[in-house]
Every structure is written in structure tokens, then in C-alpha cells.
Amino acid sequence: MHDREEPGKFSAGVLAVIVHVLFFGLLIFGVNWHTKQPEAVEAELWSSLPPVPKPRAVAPQPKRVKQEPKPKPEPEPKQEPVKPKPVKQEPKPEPKPKVAKADIELKQKEQKRREEEKRKEEERKKEQTLKRKQQADALKQLLQQQQTMEAELLRQQQLALQQQLQAQQSAAQARTVSDYKSRIRAKIKRYVILPPDIQGNPQAEFDVTLLPGGDVLDVKLTRSSGNAAYDEAVKRAIYKAVPLPLPPGGELFSAFRELHLQFRPKDDN
Amino acid sequence: MGVSQNLSFISLVANASVVVQLVLLLLLASSFVSWWYIFLKLFSLKQAVRQSDGFERDFWGGADLNTLYQHASSGRHSTGGMERIFEAGFREFLKLKRQPGMDISAVMEGTRRAMRATYHREMDRLEAHLSFLATVGSVSPYVGLFGTVWGIMNAFRGLSNVVQATLAHVAPGIAEALVATAMGLFAAIPAVVAYNRYTHDVDRIAIRFESFMEECSNILQRQAGS
């Protein structure tokens, strides 16, 4: 009597299979499992941002300068060929009166004509050679101008590069200097024992003379905070913080020989 | 481990260590069985409620108890739990009533015992497999966690051989390990929800059965007295 089977065994199994197929379909197709690697590479490139502006800053300069020489050579050849034209006109009026006078002696005329022809030919040759020379000179001048322009361009580019490099170096130096200054201040701050009765947030300024090893040679209070106890505490802290952190190598030490440091009891730096 | 990782789900599972794969397989099997039971219980509880509703309508609709008993014992249709309780009680009632020299209280006592026995059998049937759902719900997160811990252990052990340790070296291992936790949770959450829901449903059906038993014994006592 009680050996009834529970209802829907088969349909329950089918439904369970459907649920799992749905779940795995969601896992495989619904979730984007592929990590995008290129984005990570981009992020790494951003860390080296400072050198990127180099090409941007240099690239527009040659373009501007290149545009300038193009209009210049065009007017020059036009002006130069104008000059030889008056030279052609001058010799022509001279032979005409000579021809009118020669009536008696034909030979002389012939000779004269020949001589004149020779002269004309010579003059023509001279003119031609002159023209050629002038054209060659003009070409040479153009070439020279172009060469000088290119050289100037190169120089300008090199100068710009050098300036940028110098600017970067100086910027890096300034960064390390400010970085180490803040480190020095932080180290000193660690040793400051604040006196309990400070009112407000007064600023004490010190001139600290350093030795290359980071030792403190001299500490001068240039501007008191108004609280002598705080001034003394900072002064003691400066001596306690020896050796102060300095950039390695000692090349930048000149920036640290005379330090002007400012301290406030309540700033978080 | 190359730089470009294909972290697709299939490759993650395929590249996982054997222990993690076994854990995933176990979790998949338990999840499948638990879902199977979830649907099975859903159908059977729905059916039990429907049959109880139908029988109560017949019972309180003024039908004769003898015809109801014949209808229940004929076995022509699938009988519900409540109908079987009534059938067992009425059969015992008739048997005891036929015997001479039986006190009415003794007859009612026997009838009540017969109904209670059937009631327990029915409750056992309704509660079957619920313990499995409870087990899956409570254990499979730990099994998944075990797979995860094992996978992460392997990932970090592989990391110790690398000079420059980056996240990219650990990420695939951890991802494949976390698949085990996801699988465990996937198996556990529906099982827990279904367990809570079905125990509540079974409790409600049990209360209905018990109240029906009390009412039915009252009616039988009245019939015996008359």
C-alpha cells in the first residue's frame, strides 16, 4: 500500500539539470573572465610621464622653421634675372651709327662687321657666361642658405633638447632636494618633545648649518615662535636627529649646507 | 605562468590541482542531488497539500464515512496522507467495533493508535531527504573553503620559486581556488533556503494531520456511541 513512488522524480531530475546548465552557462558566458592585459601595460607607461612631452615640444619647432625658407628662395631668382636685361640693351645702339658711316670702304665695313659680329658673339658669350655664373651663384646662395637654415634648425633642436634635459635634471634635483628637506624635517619632528603649554600654532624658523655626513654644525634661531620652550625643544630635536638624511653621492650637498627650516607645533608634515 | 592569462572558467577548472578538481566534483554532485531533492520535495509537498485539501473538502462536505472509507481503500486513485490516516483509523475502528465485549474507550484507543502509526509513517515520508538538504547547506561551504585553501596554498607555494613576485603569478591560482568557494556557496545557498522552507511546510502539514486526527476520532467516538 505504501510503496507509492514519490511524484515527479524524472521531472525533478530534468529541472535540476536545467538549473546547473543555467548556472554554468552564466559562469562561462555571463562573466567576462578575460583580463585585459594592455590596460596594465598602459598604466606602467604612465609612470614615466616626464619624457613624453619631449617630442611634442620639439616636433612643432622644425615645422614652423621649415615653412619659412620656402617663400624666401622664390623671390630671389626672380630679382636676379632682371639685372642682365639692361646689359643687353646697352650694346645695341652702339653698332648702328657705325654702320651708317661706312660707305667708302667695303672691306673695312666687312672687317668692321666681322669684328662687330665677333664682338657681339663675344658679348653674347660673355653675357651667357655671366648669366650662367649668376644662376650658379644664385643656386649656390640658395644651397648655402638652405644649409645654414638646416644647421640652424639642428642647433635649435639640440638646444631645445639640451634645455629640456637640463630642465629635467634640475627638476629632478629640485625634487630630491625638496624630498630630502621634507625627510629632514620629518626626522627632526620625530624628536621634538612638545611642551604642554603651546597656544595657537606659532612658527619657529631656524638656520641649520650641516656637514657632509649629515652632522649639524650650527643651529641658529632666526625667528622665534614666541614660545621659548618650543624653540628650545626644536633646537634639541635638531641636535638629536643627527645624522640627518642627505641624498647619496654628495653632489647635491651644496643645497643642504645652509638649511632654512620652519617648524610649527601642530602641522602634520 | 605566462603574462597573458586566459582566465576562462573552463581553463581555470582544467588547470586546477587534483584536490581542487575533486572538491569541485564533489560539490557539483552534492549540488545536483540537492537540487534534485529540492524539486522532488517541491512536487511531493505540493501534492500532499493538494490531496489534503481535497480530502478535507470531501470529509467535511457531509459525505458518509463508510463511502469515504471504501473510496480510500479501493486504491483506484493515489491517496493522500490524510486519507490514509483516515483509512487506517476507520479500518481499526470497524475491526474493534465488531469484536464483542469491547469498551468504547478501548475502541477509541485502538483507533487513535492506528491513526498515529500511519501519521508517523506519513511524516517520515514527507521529511525524507530534508536532512540531506540540511547537510549540504551546512557542509558544502566548508568543502568549498577547503578547496580554496588548498588552491591558495598551491598558488603561494609556486610563488616561492619566483624571484620577482607579482600579483599576476598568484592571480590564476587564487581565481581557480575561489571557484571552489563559489561552487560550495552555489550548492549551499539553495539547499539552506529549501531546507528552511520545506521544514516549515512539513510542520504545517503535520499540524493539519494532527488536528484532523483529533477531529476524526471525535466523530468516530460519536458514531460508536450512537
Interface residues (C-beta under 8 A of the other chain):
Chain A: M1 H2 R4 E6 P7 G8 K9 S11 A12 G13 L15 A16 V17 V19 H20 F23 F24 L27 I28 V31 W33 H34 T35 Q37
Chain B: V3 S4 Q5 N6 L7 S8 F9 I10 L12 L28 S31 F32 W35 W36 Y37 I38 F39 L40 L42 F43 S44 Q47 G75 S78 R84 R121 R125 A171 A182 F186
